[in-house]
Amino acid sequence: MKIRTGTIFDIKRFAVHDGPGIRTTIFFKGCPLNCWWCHNPESQNPDPETILHPNSGETELIGKSVNISELMDEIRKDIIFYDESGGGVTVSGGEPLMQPEFLVALLNQCTNENINTTIDTTGFSSLKTMKSMLGKLDLFLYDLKFIDDEKHQAYTGVSNKSILTNLKYLDSEKESVIIRIPIIPGVTDTKTNIKSLGTFISSSLQNINKVNILPYNRLGEGKYPRLNRPYRFANQLATPSDKELNRIKNELETYGLGVQIGG
């Protein structure tokens, strides 16, 4: 049998913000979105790429091909922490759904070994691909940025139609989903956008009502020069204040949603 391979760019151990418990997060390389605020710009290109460290002048290759056996060897090192904390494996990116066959093979192996699985996803994929995830994941962390499709295209480069369709599908199948809304000042935090998000979630979804709001941070800004790419929000945005985050939390709660800051 041919060993399936995929392309990843990082493995993060002892992650505590990527699902329940202590987790090992596998970062898949490649993303169909080009969000203006992306804090992992090295994840967007599906192919390995070289970045420059300006201080040292040294270069680094970002991304490598791995097989299931290699990944599982890394994952098994942390099983004791999963067992003690209720944790497991989270697949992130980039967008893991861009490598569906490799992803399914990894999830199947984790399931065979009773390892909890979570995906952090933009939701951008064909419905066929999303259906192939059914029963293979314990939790979906599902990004939702805009309901307005023109806004979504302007700030991410793609339509949100498949994202909304796939979310409705997961809802109809009663999958475990937490919606994650990135709070980008002046972009996703507007009253109009928060109202449209609250209205959509509460009126279009029957089984999904958990929401995490994730404050913008500038941690990824320094990566752009190393990739020889401009950062479109350079020196323009600040992390939202606690007051602003609580305002958004309170507004979303008026739609009957369970809202958490961070997560």
N, C-alpha and C positions, 0 to 999 in steps of 0.2 A: 504494500500500500504506500502510495506517495505521501511523504510527510508534508503537511500544509505549512507554509511559512507566511509570516506577516511582517510589517515594518512598524517598529516602535521607536520612541526617542527617549524614553525614561521609565524607570521603575522607582516609585516612592514607597518606602517602607514606613510603618507606624503612622499612617495617615489617619487622622481623626475627624476630618471634615468632608469625607467622601462617602458617607453612608454610616450605618451603625457600627459601633465598636472600633477596634483597631484594625486597619485595613492595609493591604498592599495594593497600590494603585498602579495600573499599567497604562502608560500613555501611548496611544496609537498615533502614528504619523499620518497626516492628511486630513483636511477639512474643506468641505465645499463652501463654507461661509468665510467671509473676509471682514469680520466685525472691526469697526474702527478702534474699539477699545481692547481688542484681544490681548490678553496678558501672556499667551503662549504663541507668539507669531511663528516660532520655529516649528509649530505643529501643523501649519497650513499646507505646506508643500508635501505631497505624498512621498517624495523621493528623499533619500539622504542628501544633506547639503552641508557645505562648509561655512563656518562662521569665523570671524576674525576677532580676537581679543586685542583691542587697541593698545592697552597698557603694556602688554608683553610682546605684541606682534605675532603671537602664536595663533595657529588655526586649530579648529576643532570640528570633527565630523559629527553632525547631528543626525541621528537615525541609523538603525541597523536592522537587518533581516534576522528573524528568530523563528524557531519552530516550536511546536507545542511542548515537546519534551523539555527543551531548554527553559521555557517559561514556567512549566510546572515544577522543575527543580528549584527555581527561585521562590515560587509561591509556597512550596512545602516547608521551606525554612521558617515560615511564620505561622504555621498551623497552631502552635501552642498559644500564640497570642489571640488568634481567632477564637479558639475554644474558651479562653478565659474571659474574653470581652464581648462575645457575640458578634465578632467582626468577620472579615472575609476579603474577597477580591473585588476591586472596583476597576472597571475598564473606562478609560477617559481618553482625552486627546487634546487637540484634534477631534475627529469624529470616528468612533469605532465602527459605526455602521457603514463606513466606506470600505471596510474589509470584512464583508459579511461571512464568507466561508471560513476564514481564519477565526473570526470571532465566535461563530457557532461551535467550531471544533474546541476552542478553549473553554467555552461555557459548558459544553457537554462533559469535558474532562473534570472540570470543577464540580459539576453536579455528581458525577460518578464517585468523587471523593468527599462528598458531603460538605463542600466549601460554599459558603454563602456568596452570592454574586450580585453586584450592583453595576449599572451603567450610568455614566454621566454623558448625556447626549443632547445635541441640538434638535433631535427629532427629524432632521432633514434626510429623508431616504424614500425609496419607493414603498408603497404599502406592502408589496410582496416581501421586501426585506424586513419590514417591521413585523409582519406576521411570522417570519421565521424566528423571531426572538421569543415568541409566546411560550411560556412554561420553562424558559431557560434562565430567567432572571428573577431574583427575589425582590428587586427594587429598581425602578427607573427614576433617576434624577433628571428632570426634563426641563431644559431651558425654554423660557417663553419671554420674548423681548417686546414684541409689538403685535397688535391685532391688525392694525392698518398695514396693508400689504405694500403700499408705496413707501411708507417709512421703513419697513423691513428691508425692502430692496435697496433703499438709499444707504442704509447703515450697515448692511451685511452682504449685499451683492446678490442675494437670492430672494425668491418669493417665499412667503410663509405658508402657502396653500397646502403643501404636503405635510408641513409641520403640524398644522391645525387638524388636518385629516387624520394623521397618525395618532395624535393625542386623543381625538374622539374615539378612534378604534381601540386604543388601550383602555379607555374609560368603559367602553361597551363590553370589553372582555374582563372587566374588574381586576385589571392588573394593579399592583401596588406602585403608585406614582406620587412623587413629590415634585411640584412645579417650582422651578427656580427662576426668579426674576432678577436680572442684573440691574442695579440702580445706578444709572449713568446720568450725572447732573446735566439738566437741560435737554436730555435726549429721551431716556425711558422714564424719568421721574415726573414728567408733566402731569397735571391733573387730568388732562384728556386721555393720556395713555394709561394711567392707573385706573381710571374709570372704565376704559374699554377692556382692560385685562380683567378687572373684577367682574364686569358684566358677562364677559365670555365664559369665564371659569364657572361662575355660579349658575348661568342659564343654559350652557351648552354641555356641561359635564354633570353626570349624575352621581358618580362614585369617587371623583377626585376633588378634594377640597383642602389639601395641605399645600401651603406655599412657604417657601423660604425666600426672603429678599436679601440679595447679596450686594453689599456696598462696593462701589468702584474703588479700586486702588491703583497706584501708579507703579507697582512692582515690575511690570513687564516693559515699561517704557524704555529702559536702557538696552533692551534686546534688539530694538529696531536698527540702530546704527551698525551693530555687529552683523546684521543681515543685509546691510546696505539698502534699507527700506525706510521711508519716511513714516513717522508716527503722527497721524492726523490730529491728535488731541494734545500735542506736545505743549506742556506748560499751561494748559487751558483749564484743566479740571482738578478739583480737590475731592478728597474722600468726603462723602455726605456726613453731616453732623448727626449725632444721636437724635436731636430734635426732629430733623428731617426724616430720618428712618422711622421714628415712631409715628410721625404724621402719616407716612405711607402705610405703615402697619395698621394703624387705626382705621384708615380709609378702606383698606382691603377687608378688614374684619367686619365692616358694615354689610358686606356681601355674604356673611355667614361662613367665611373662610377661616381656617386655622393657620395663623401667620406667625412665622418665626424670623427674627433678624439673624442672619448668618445661617450656617448649616452646611 
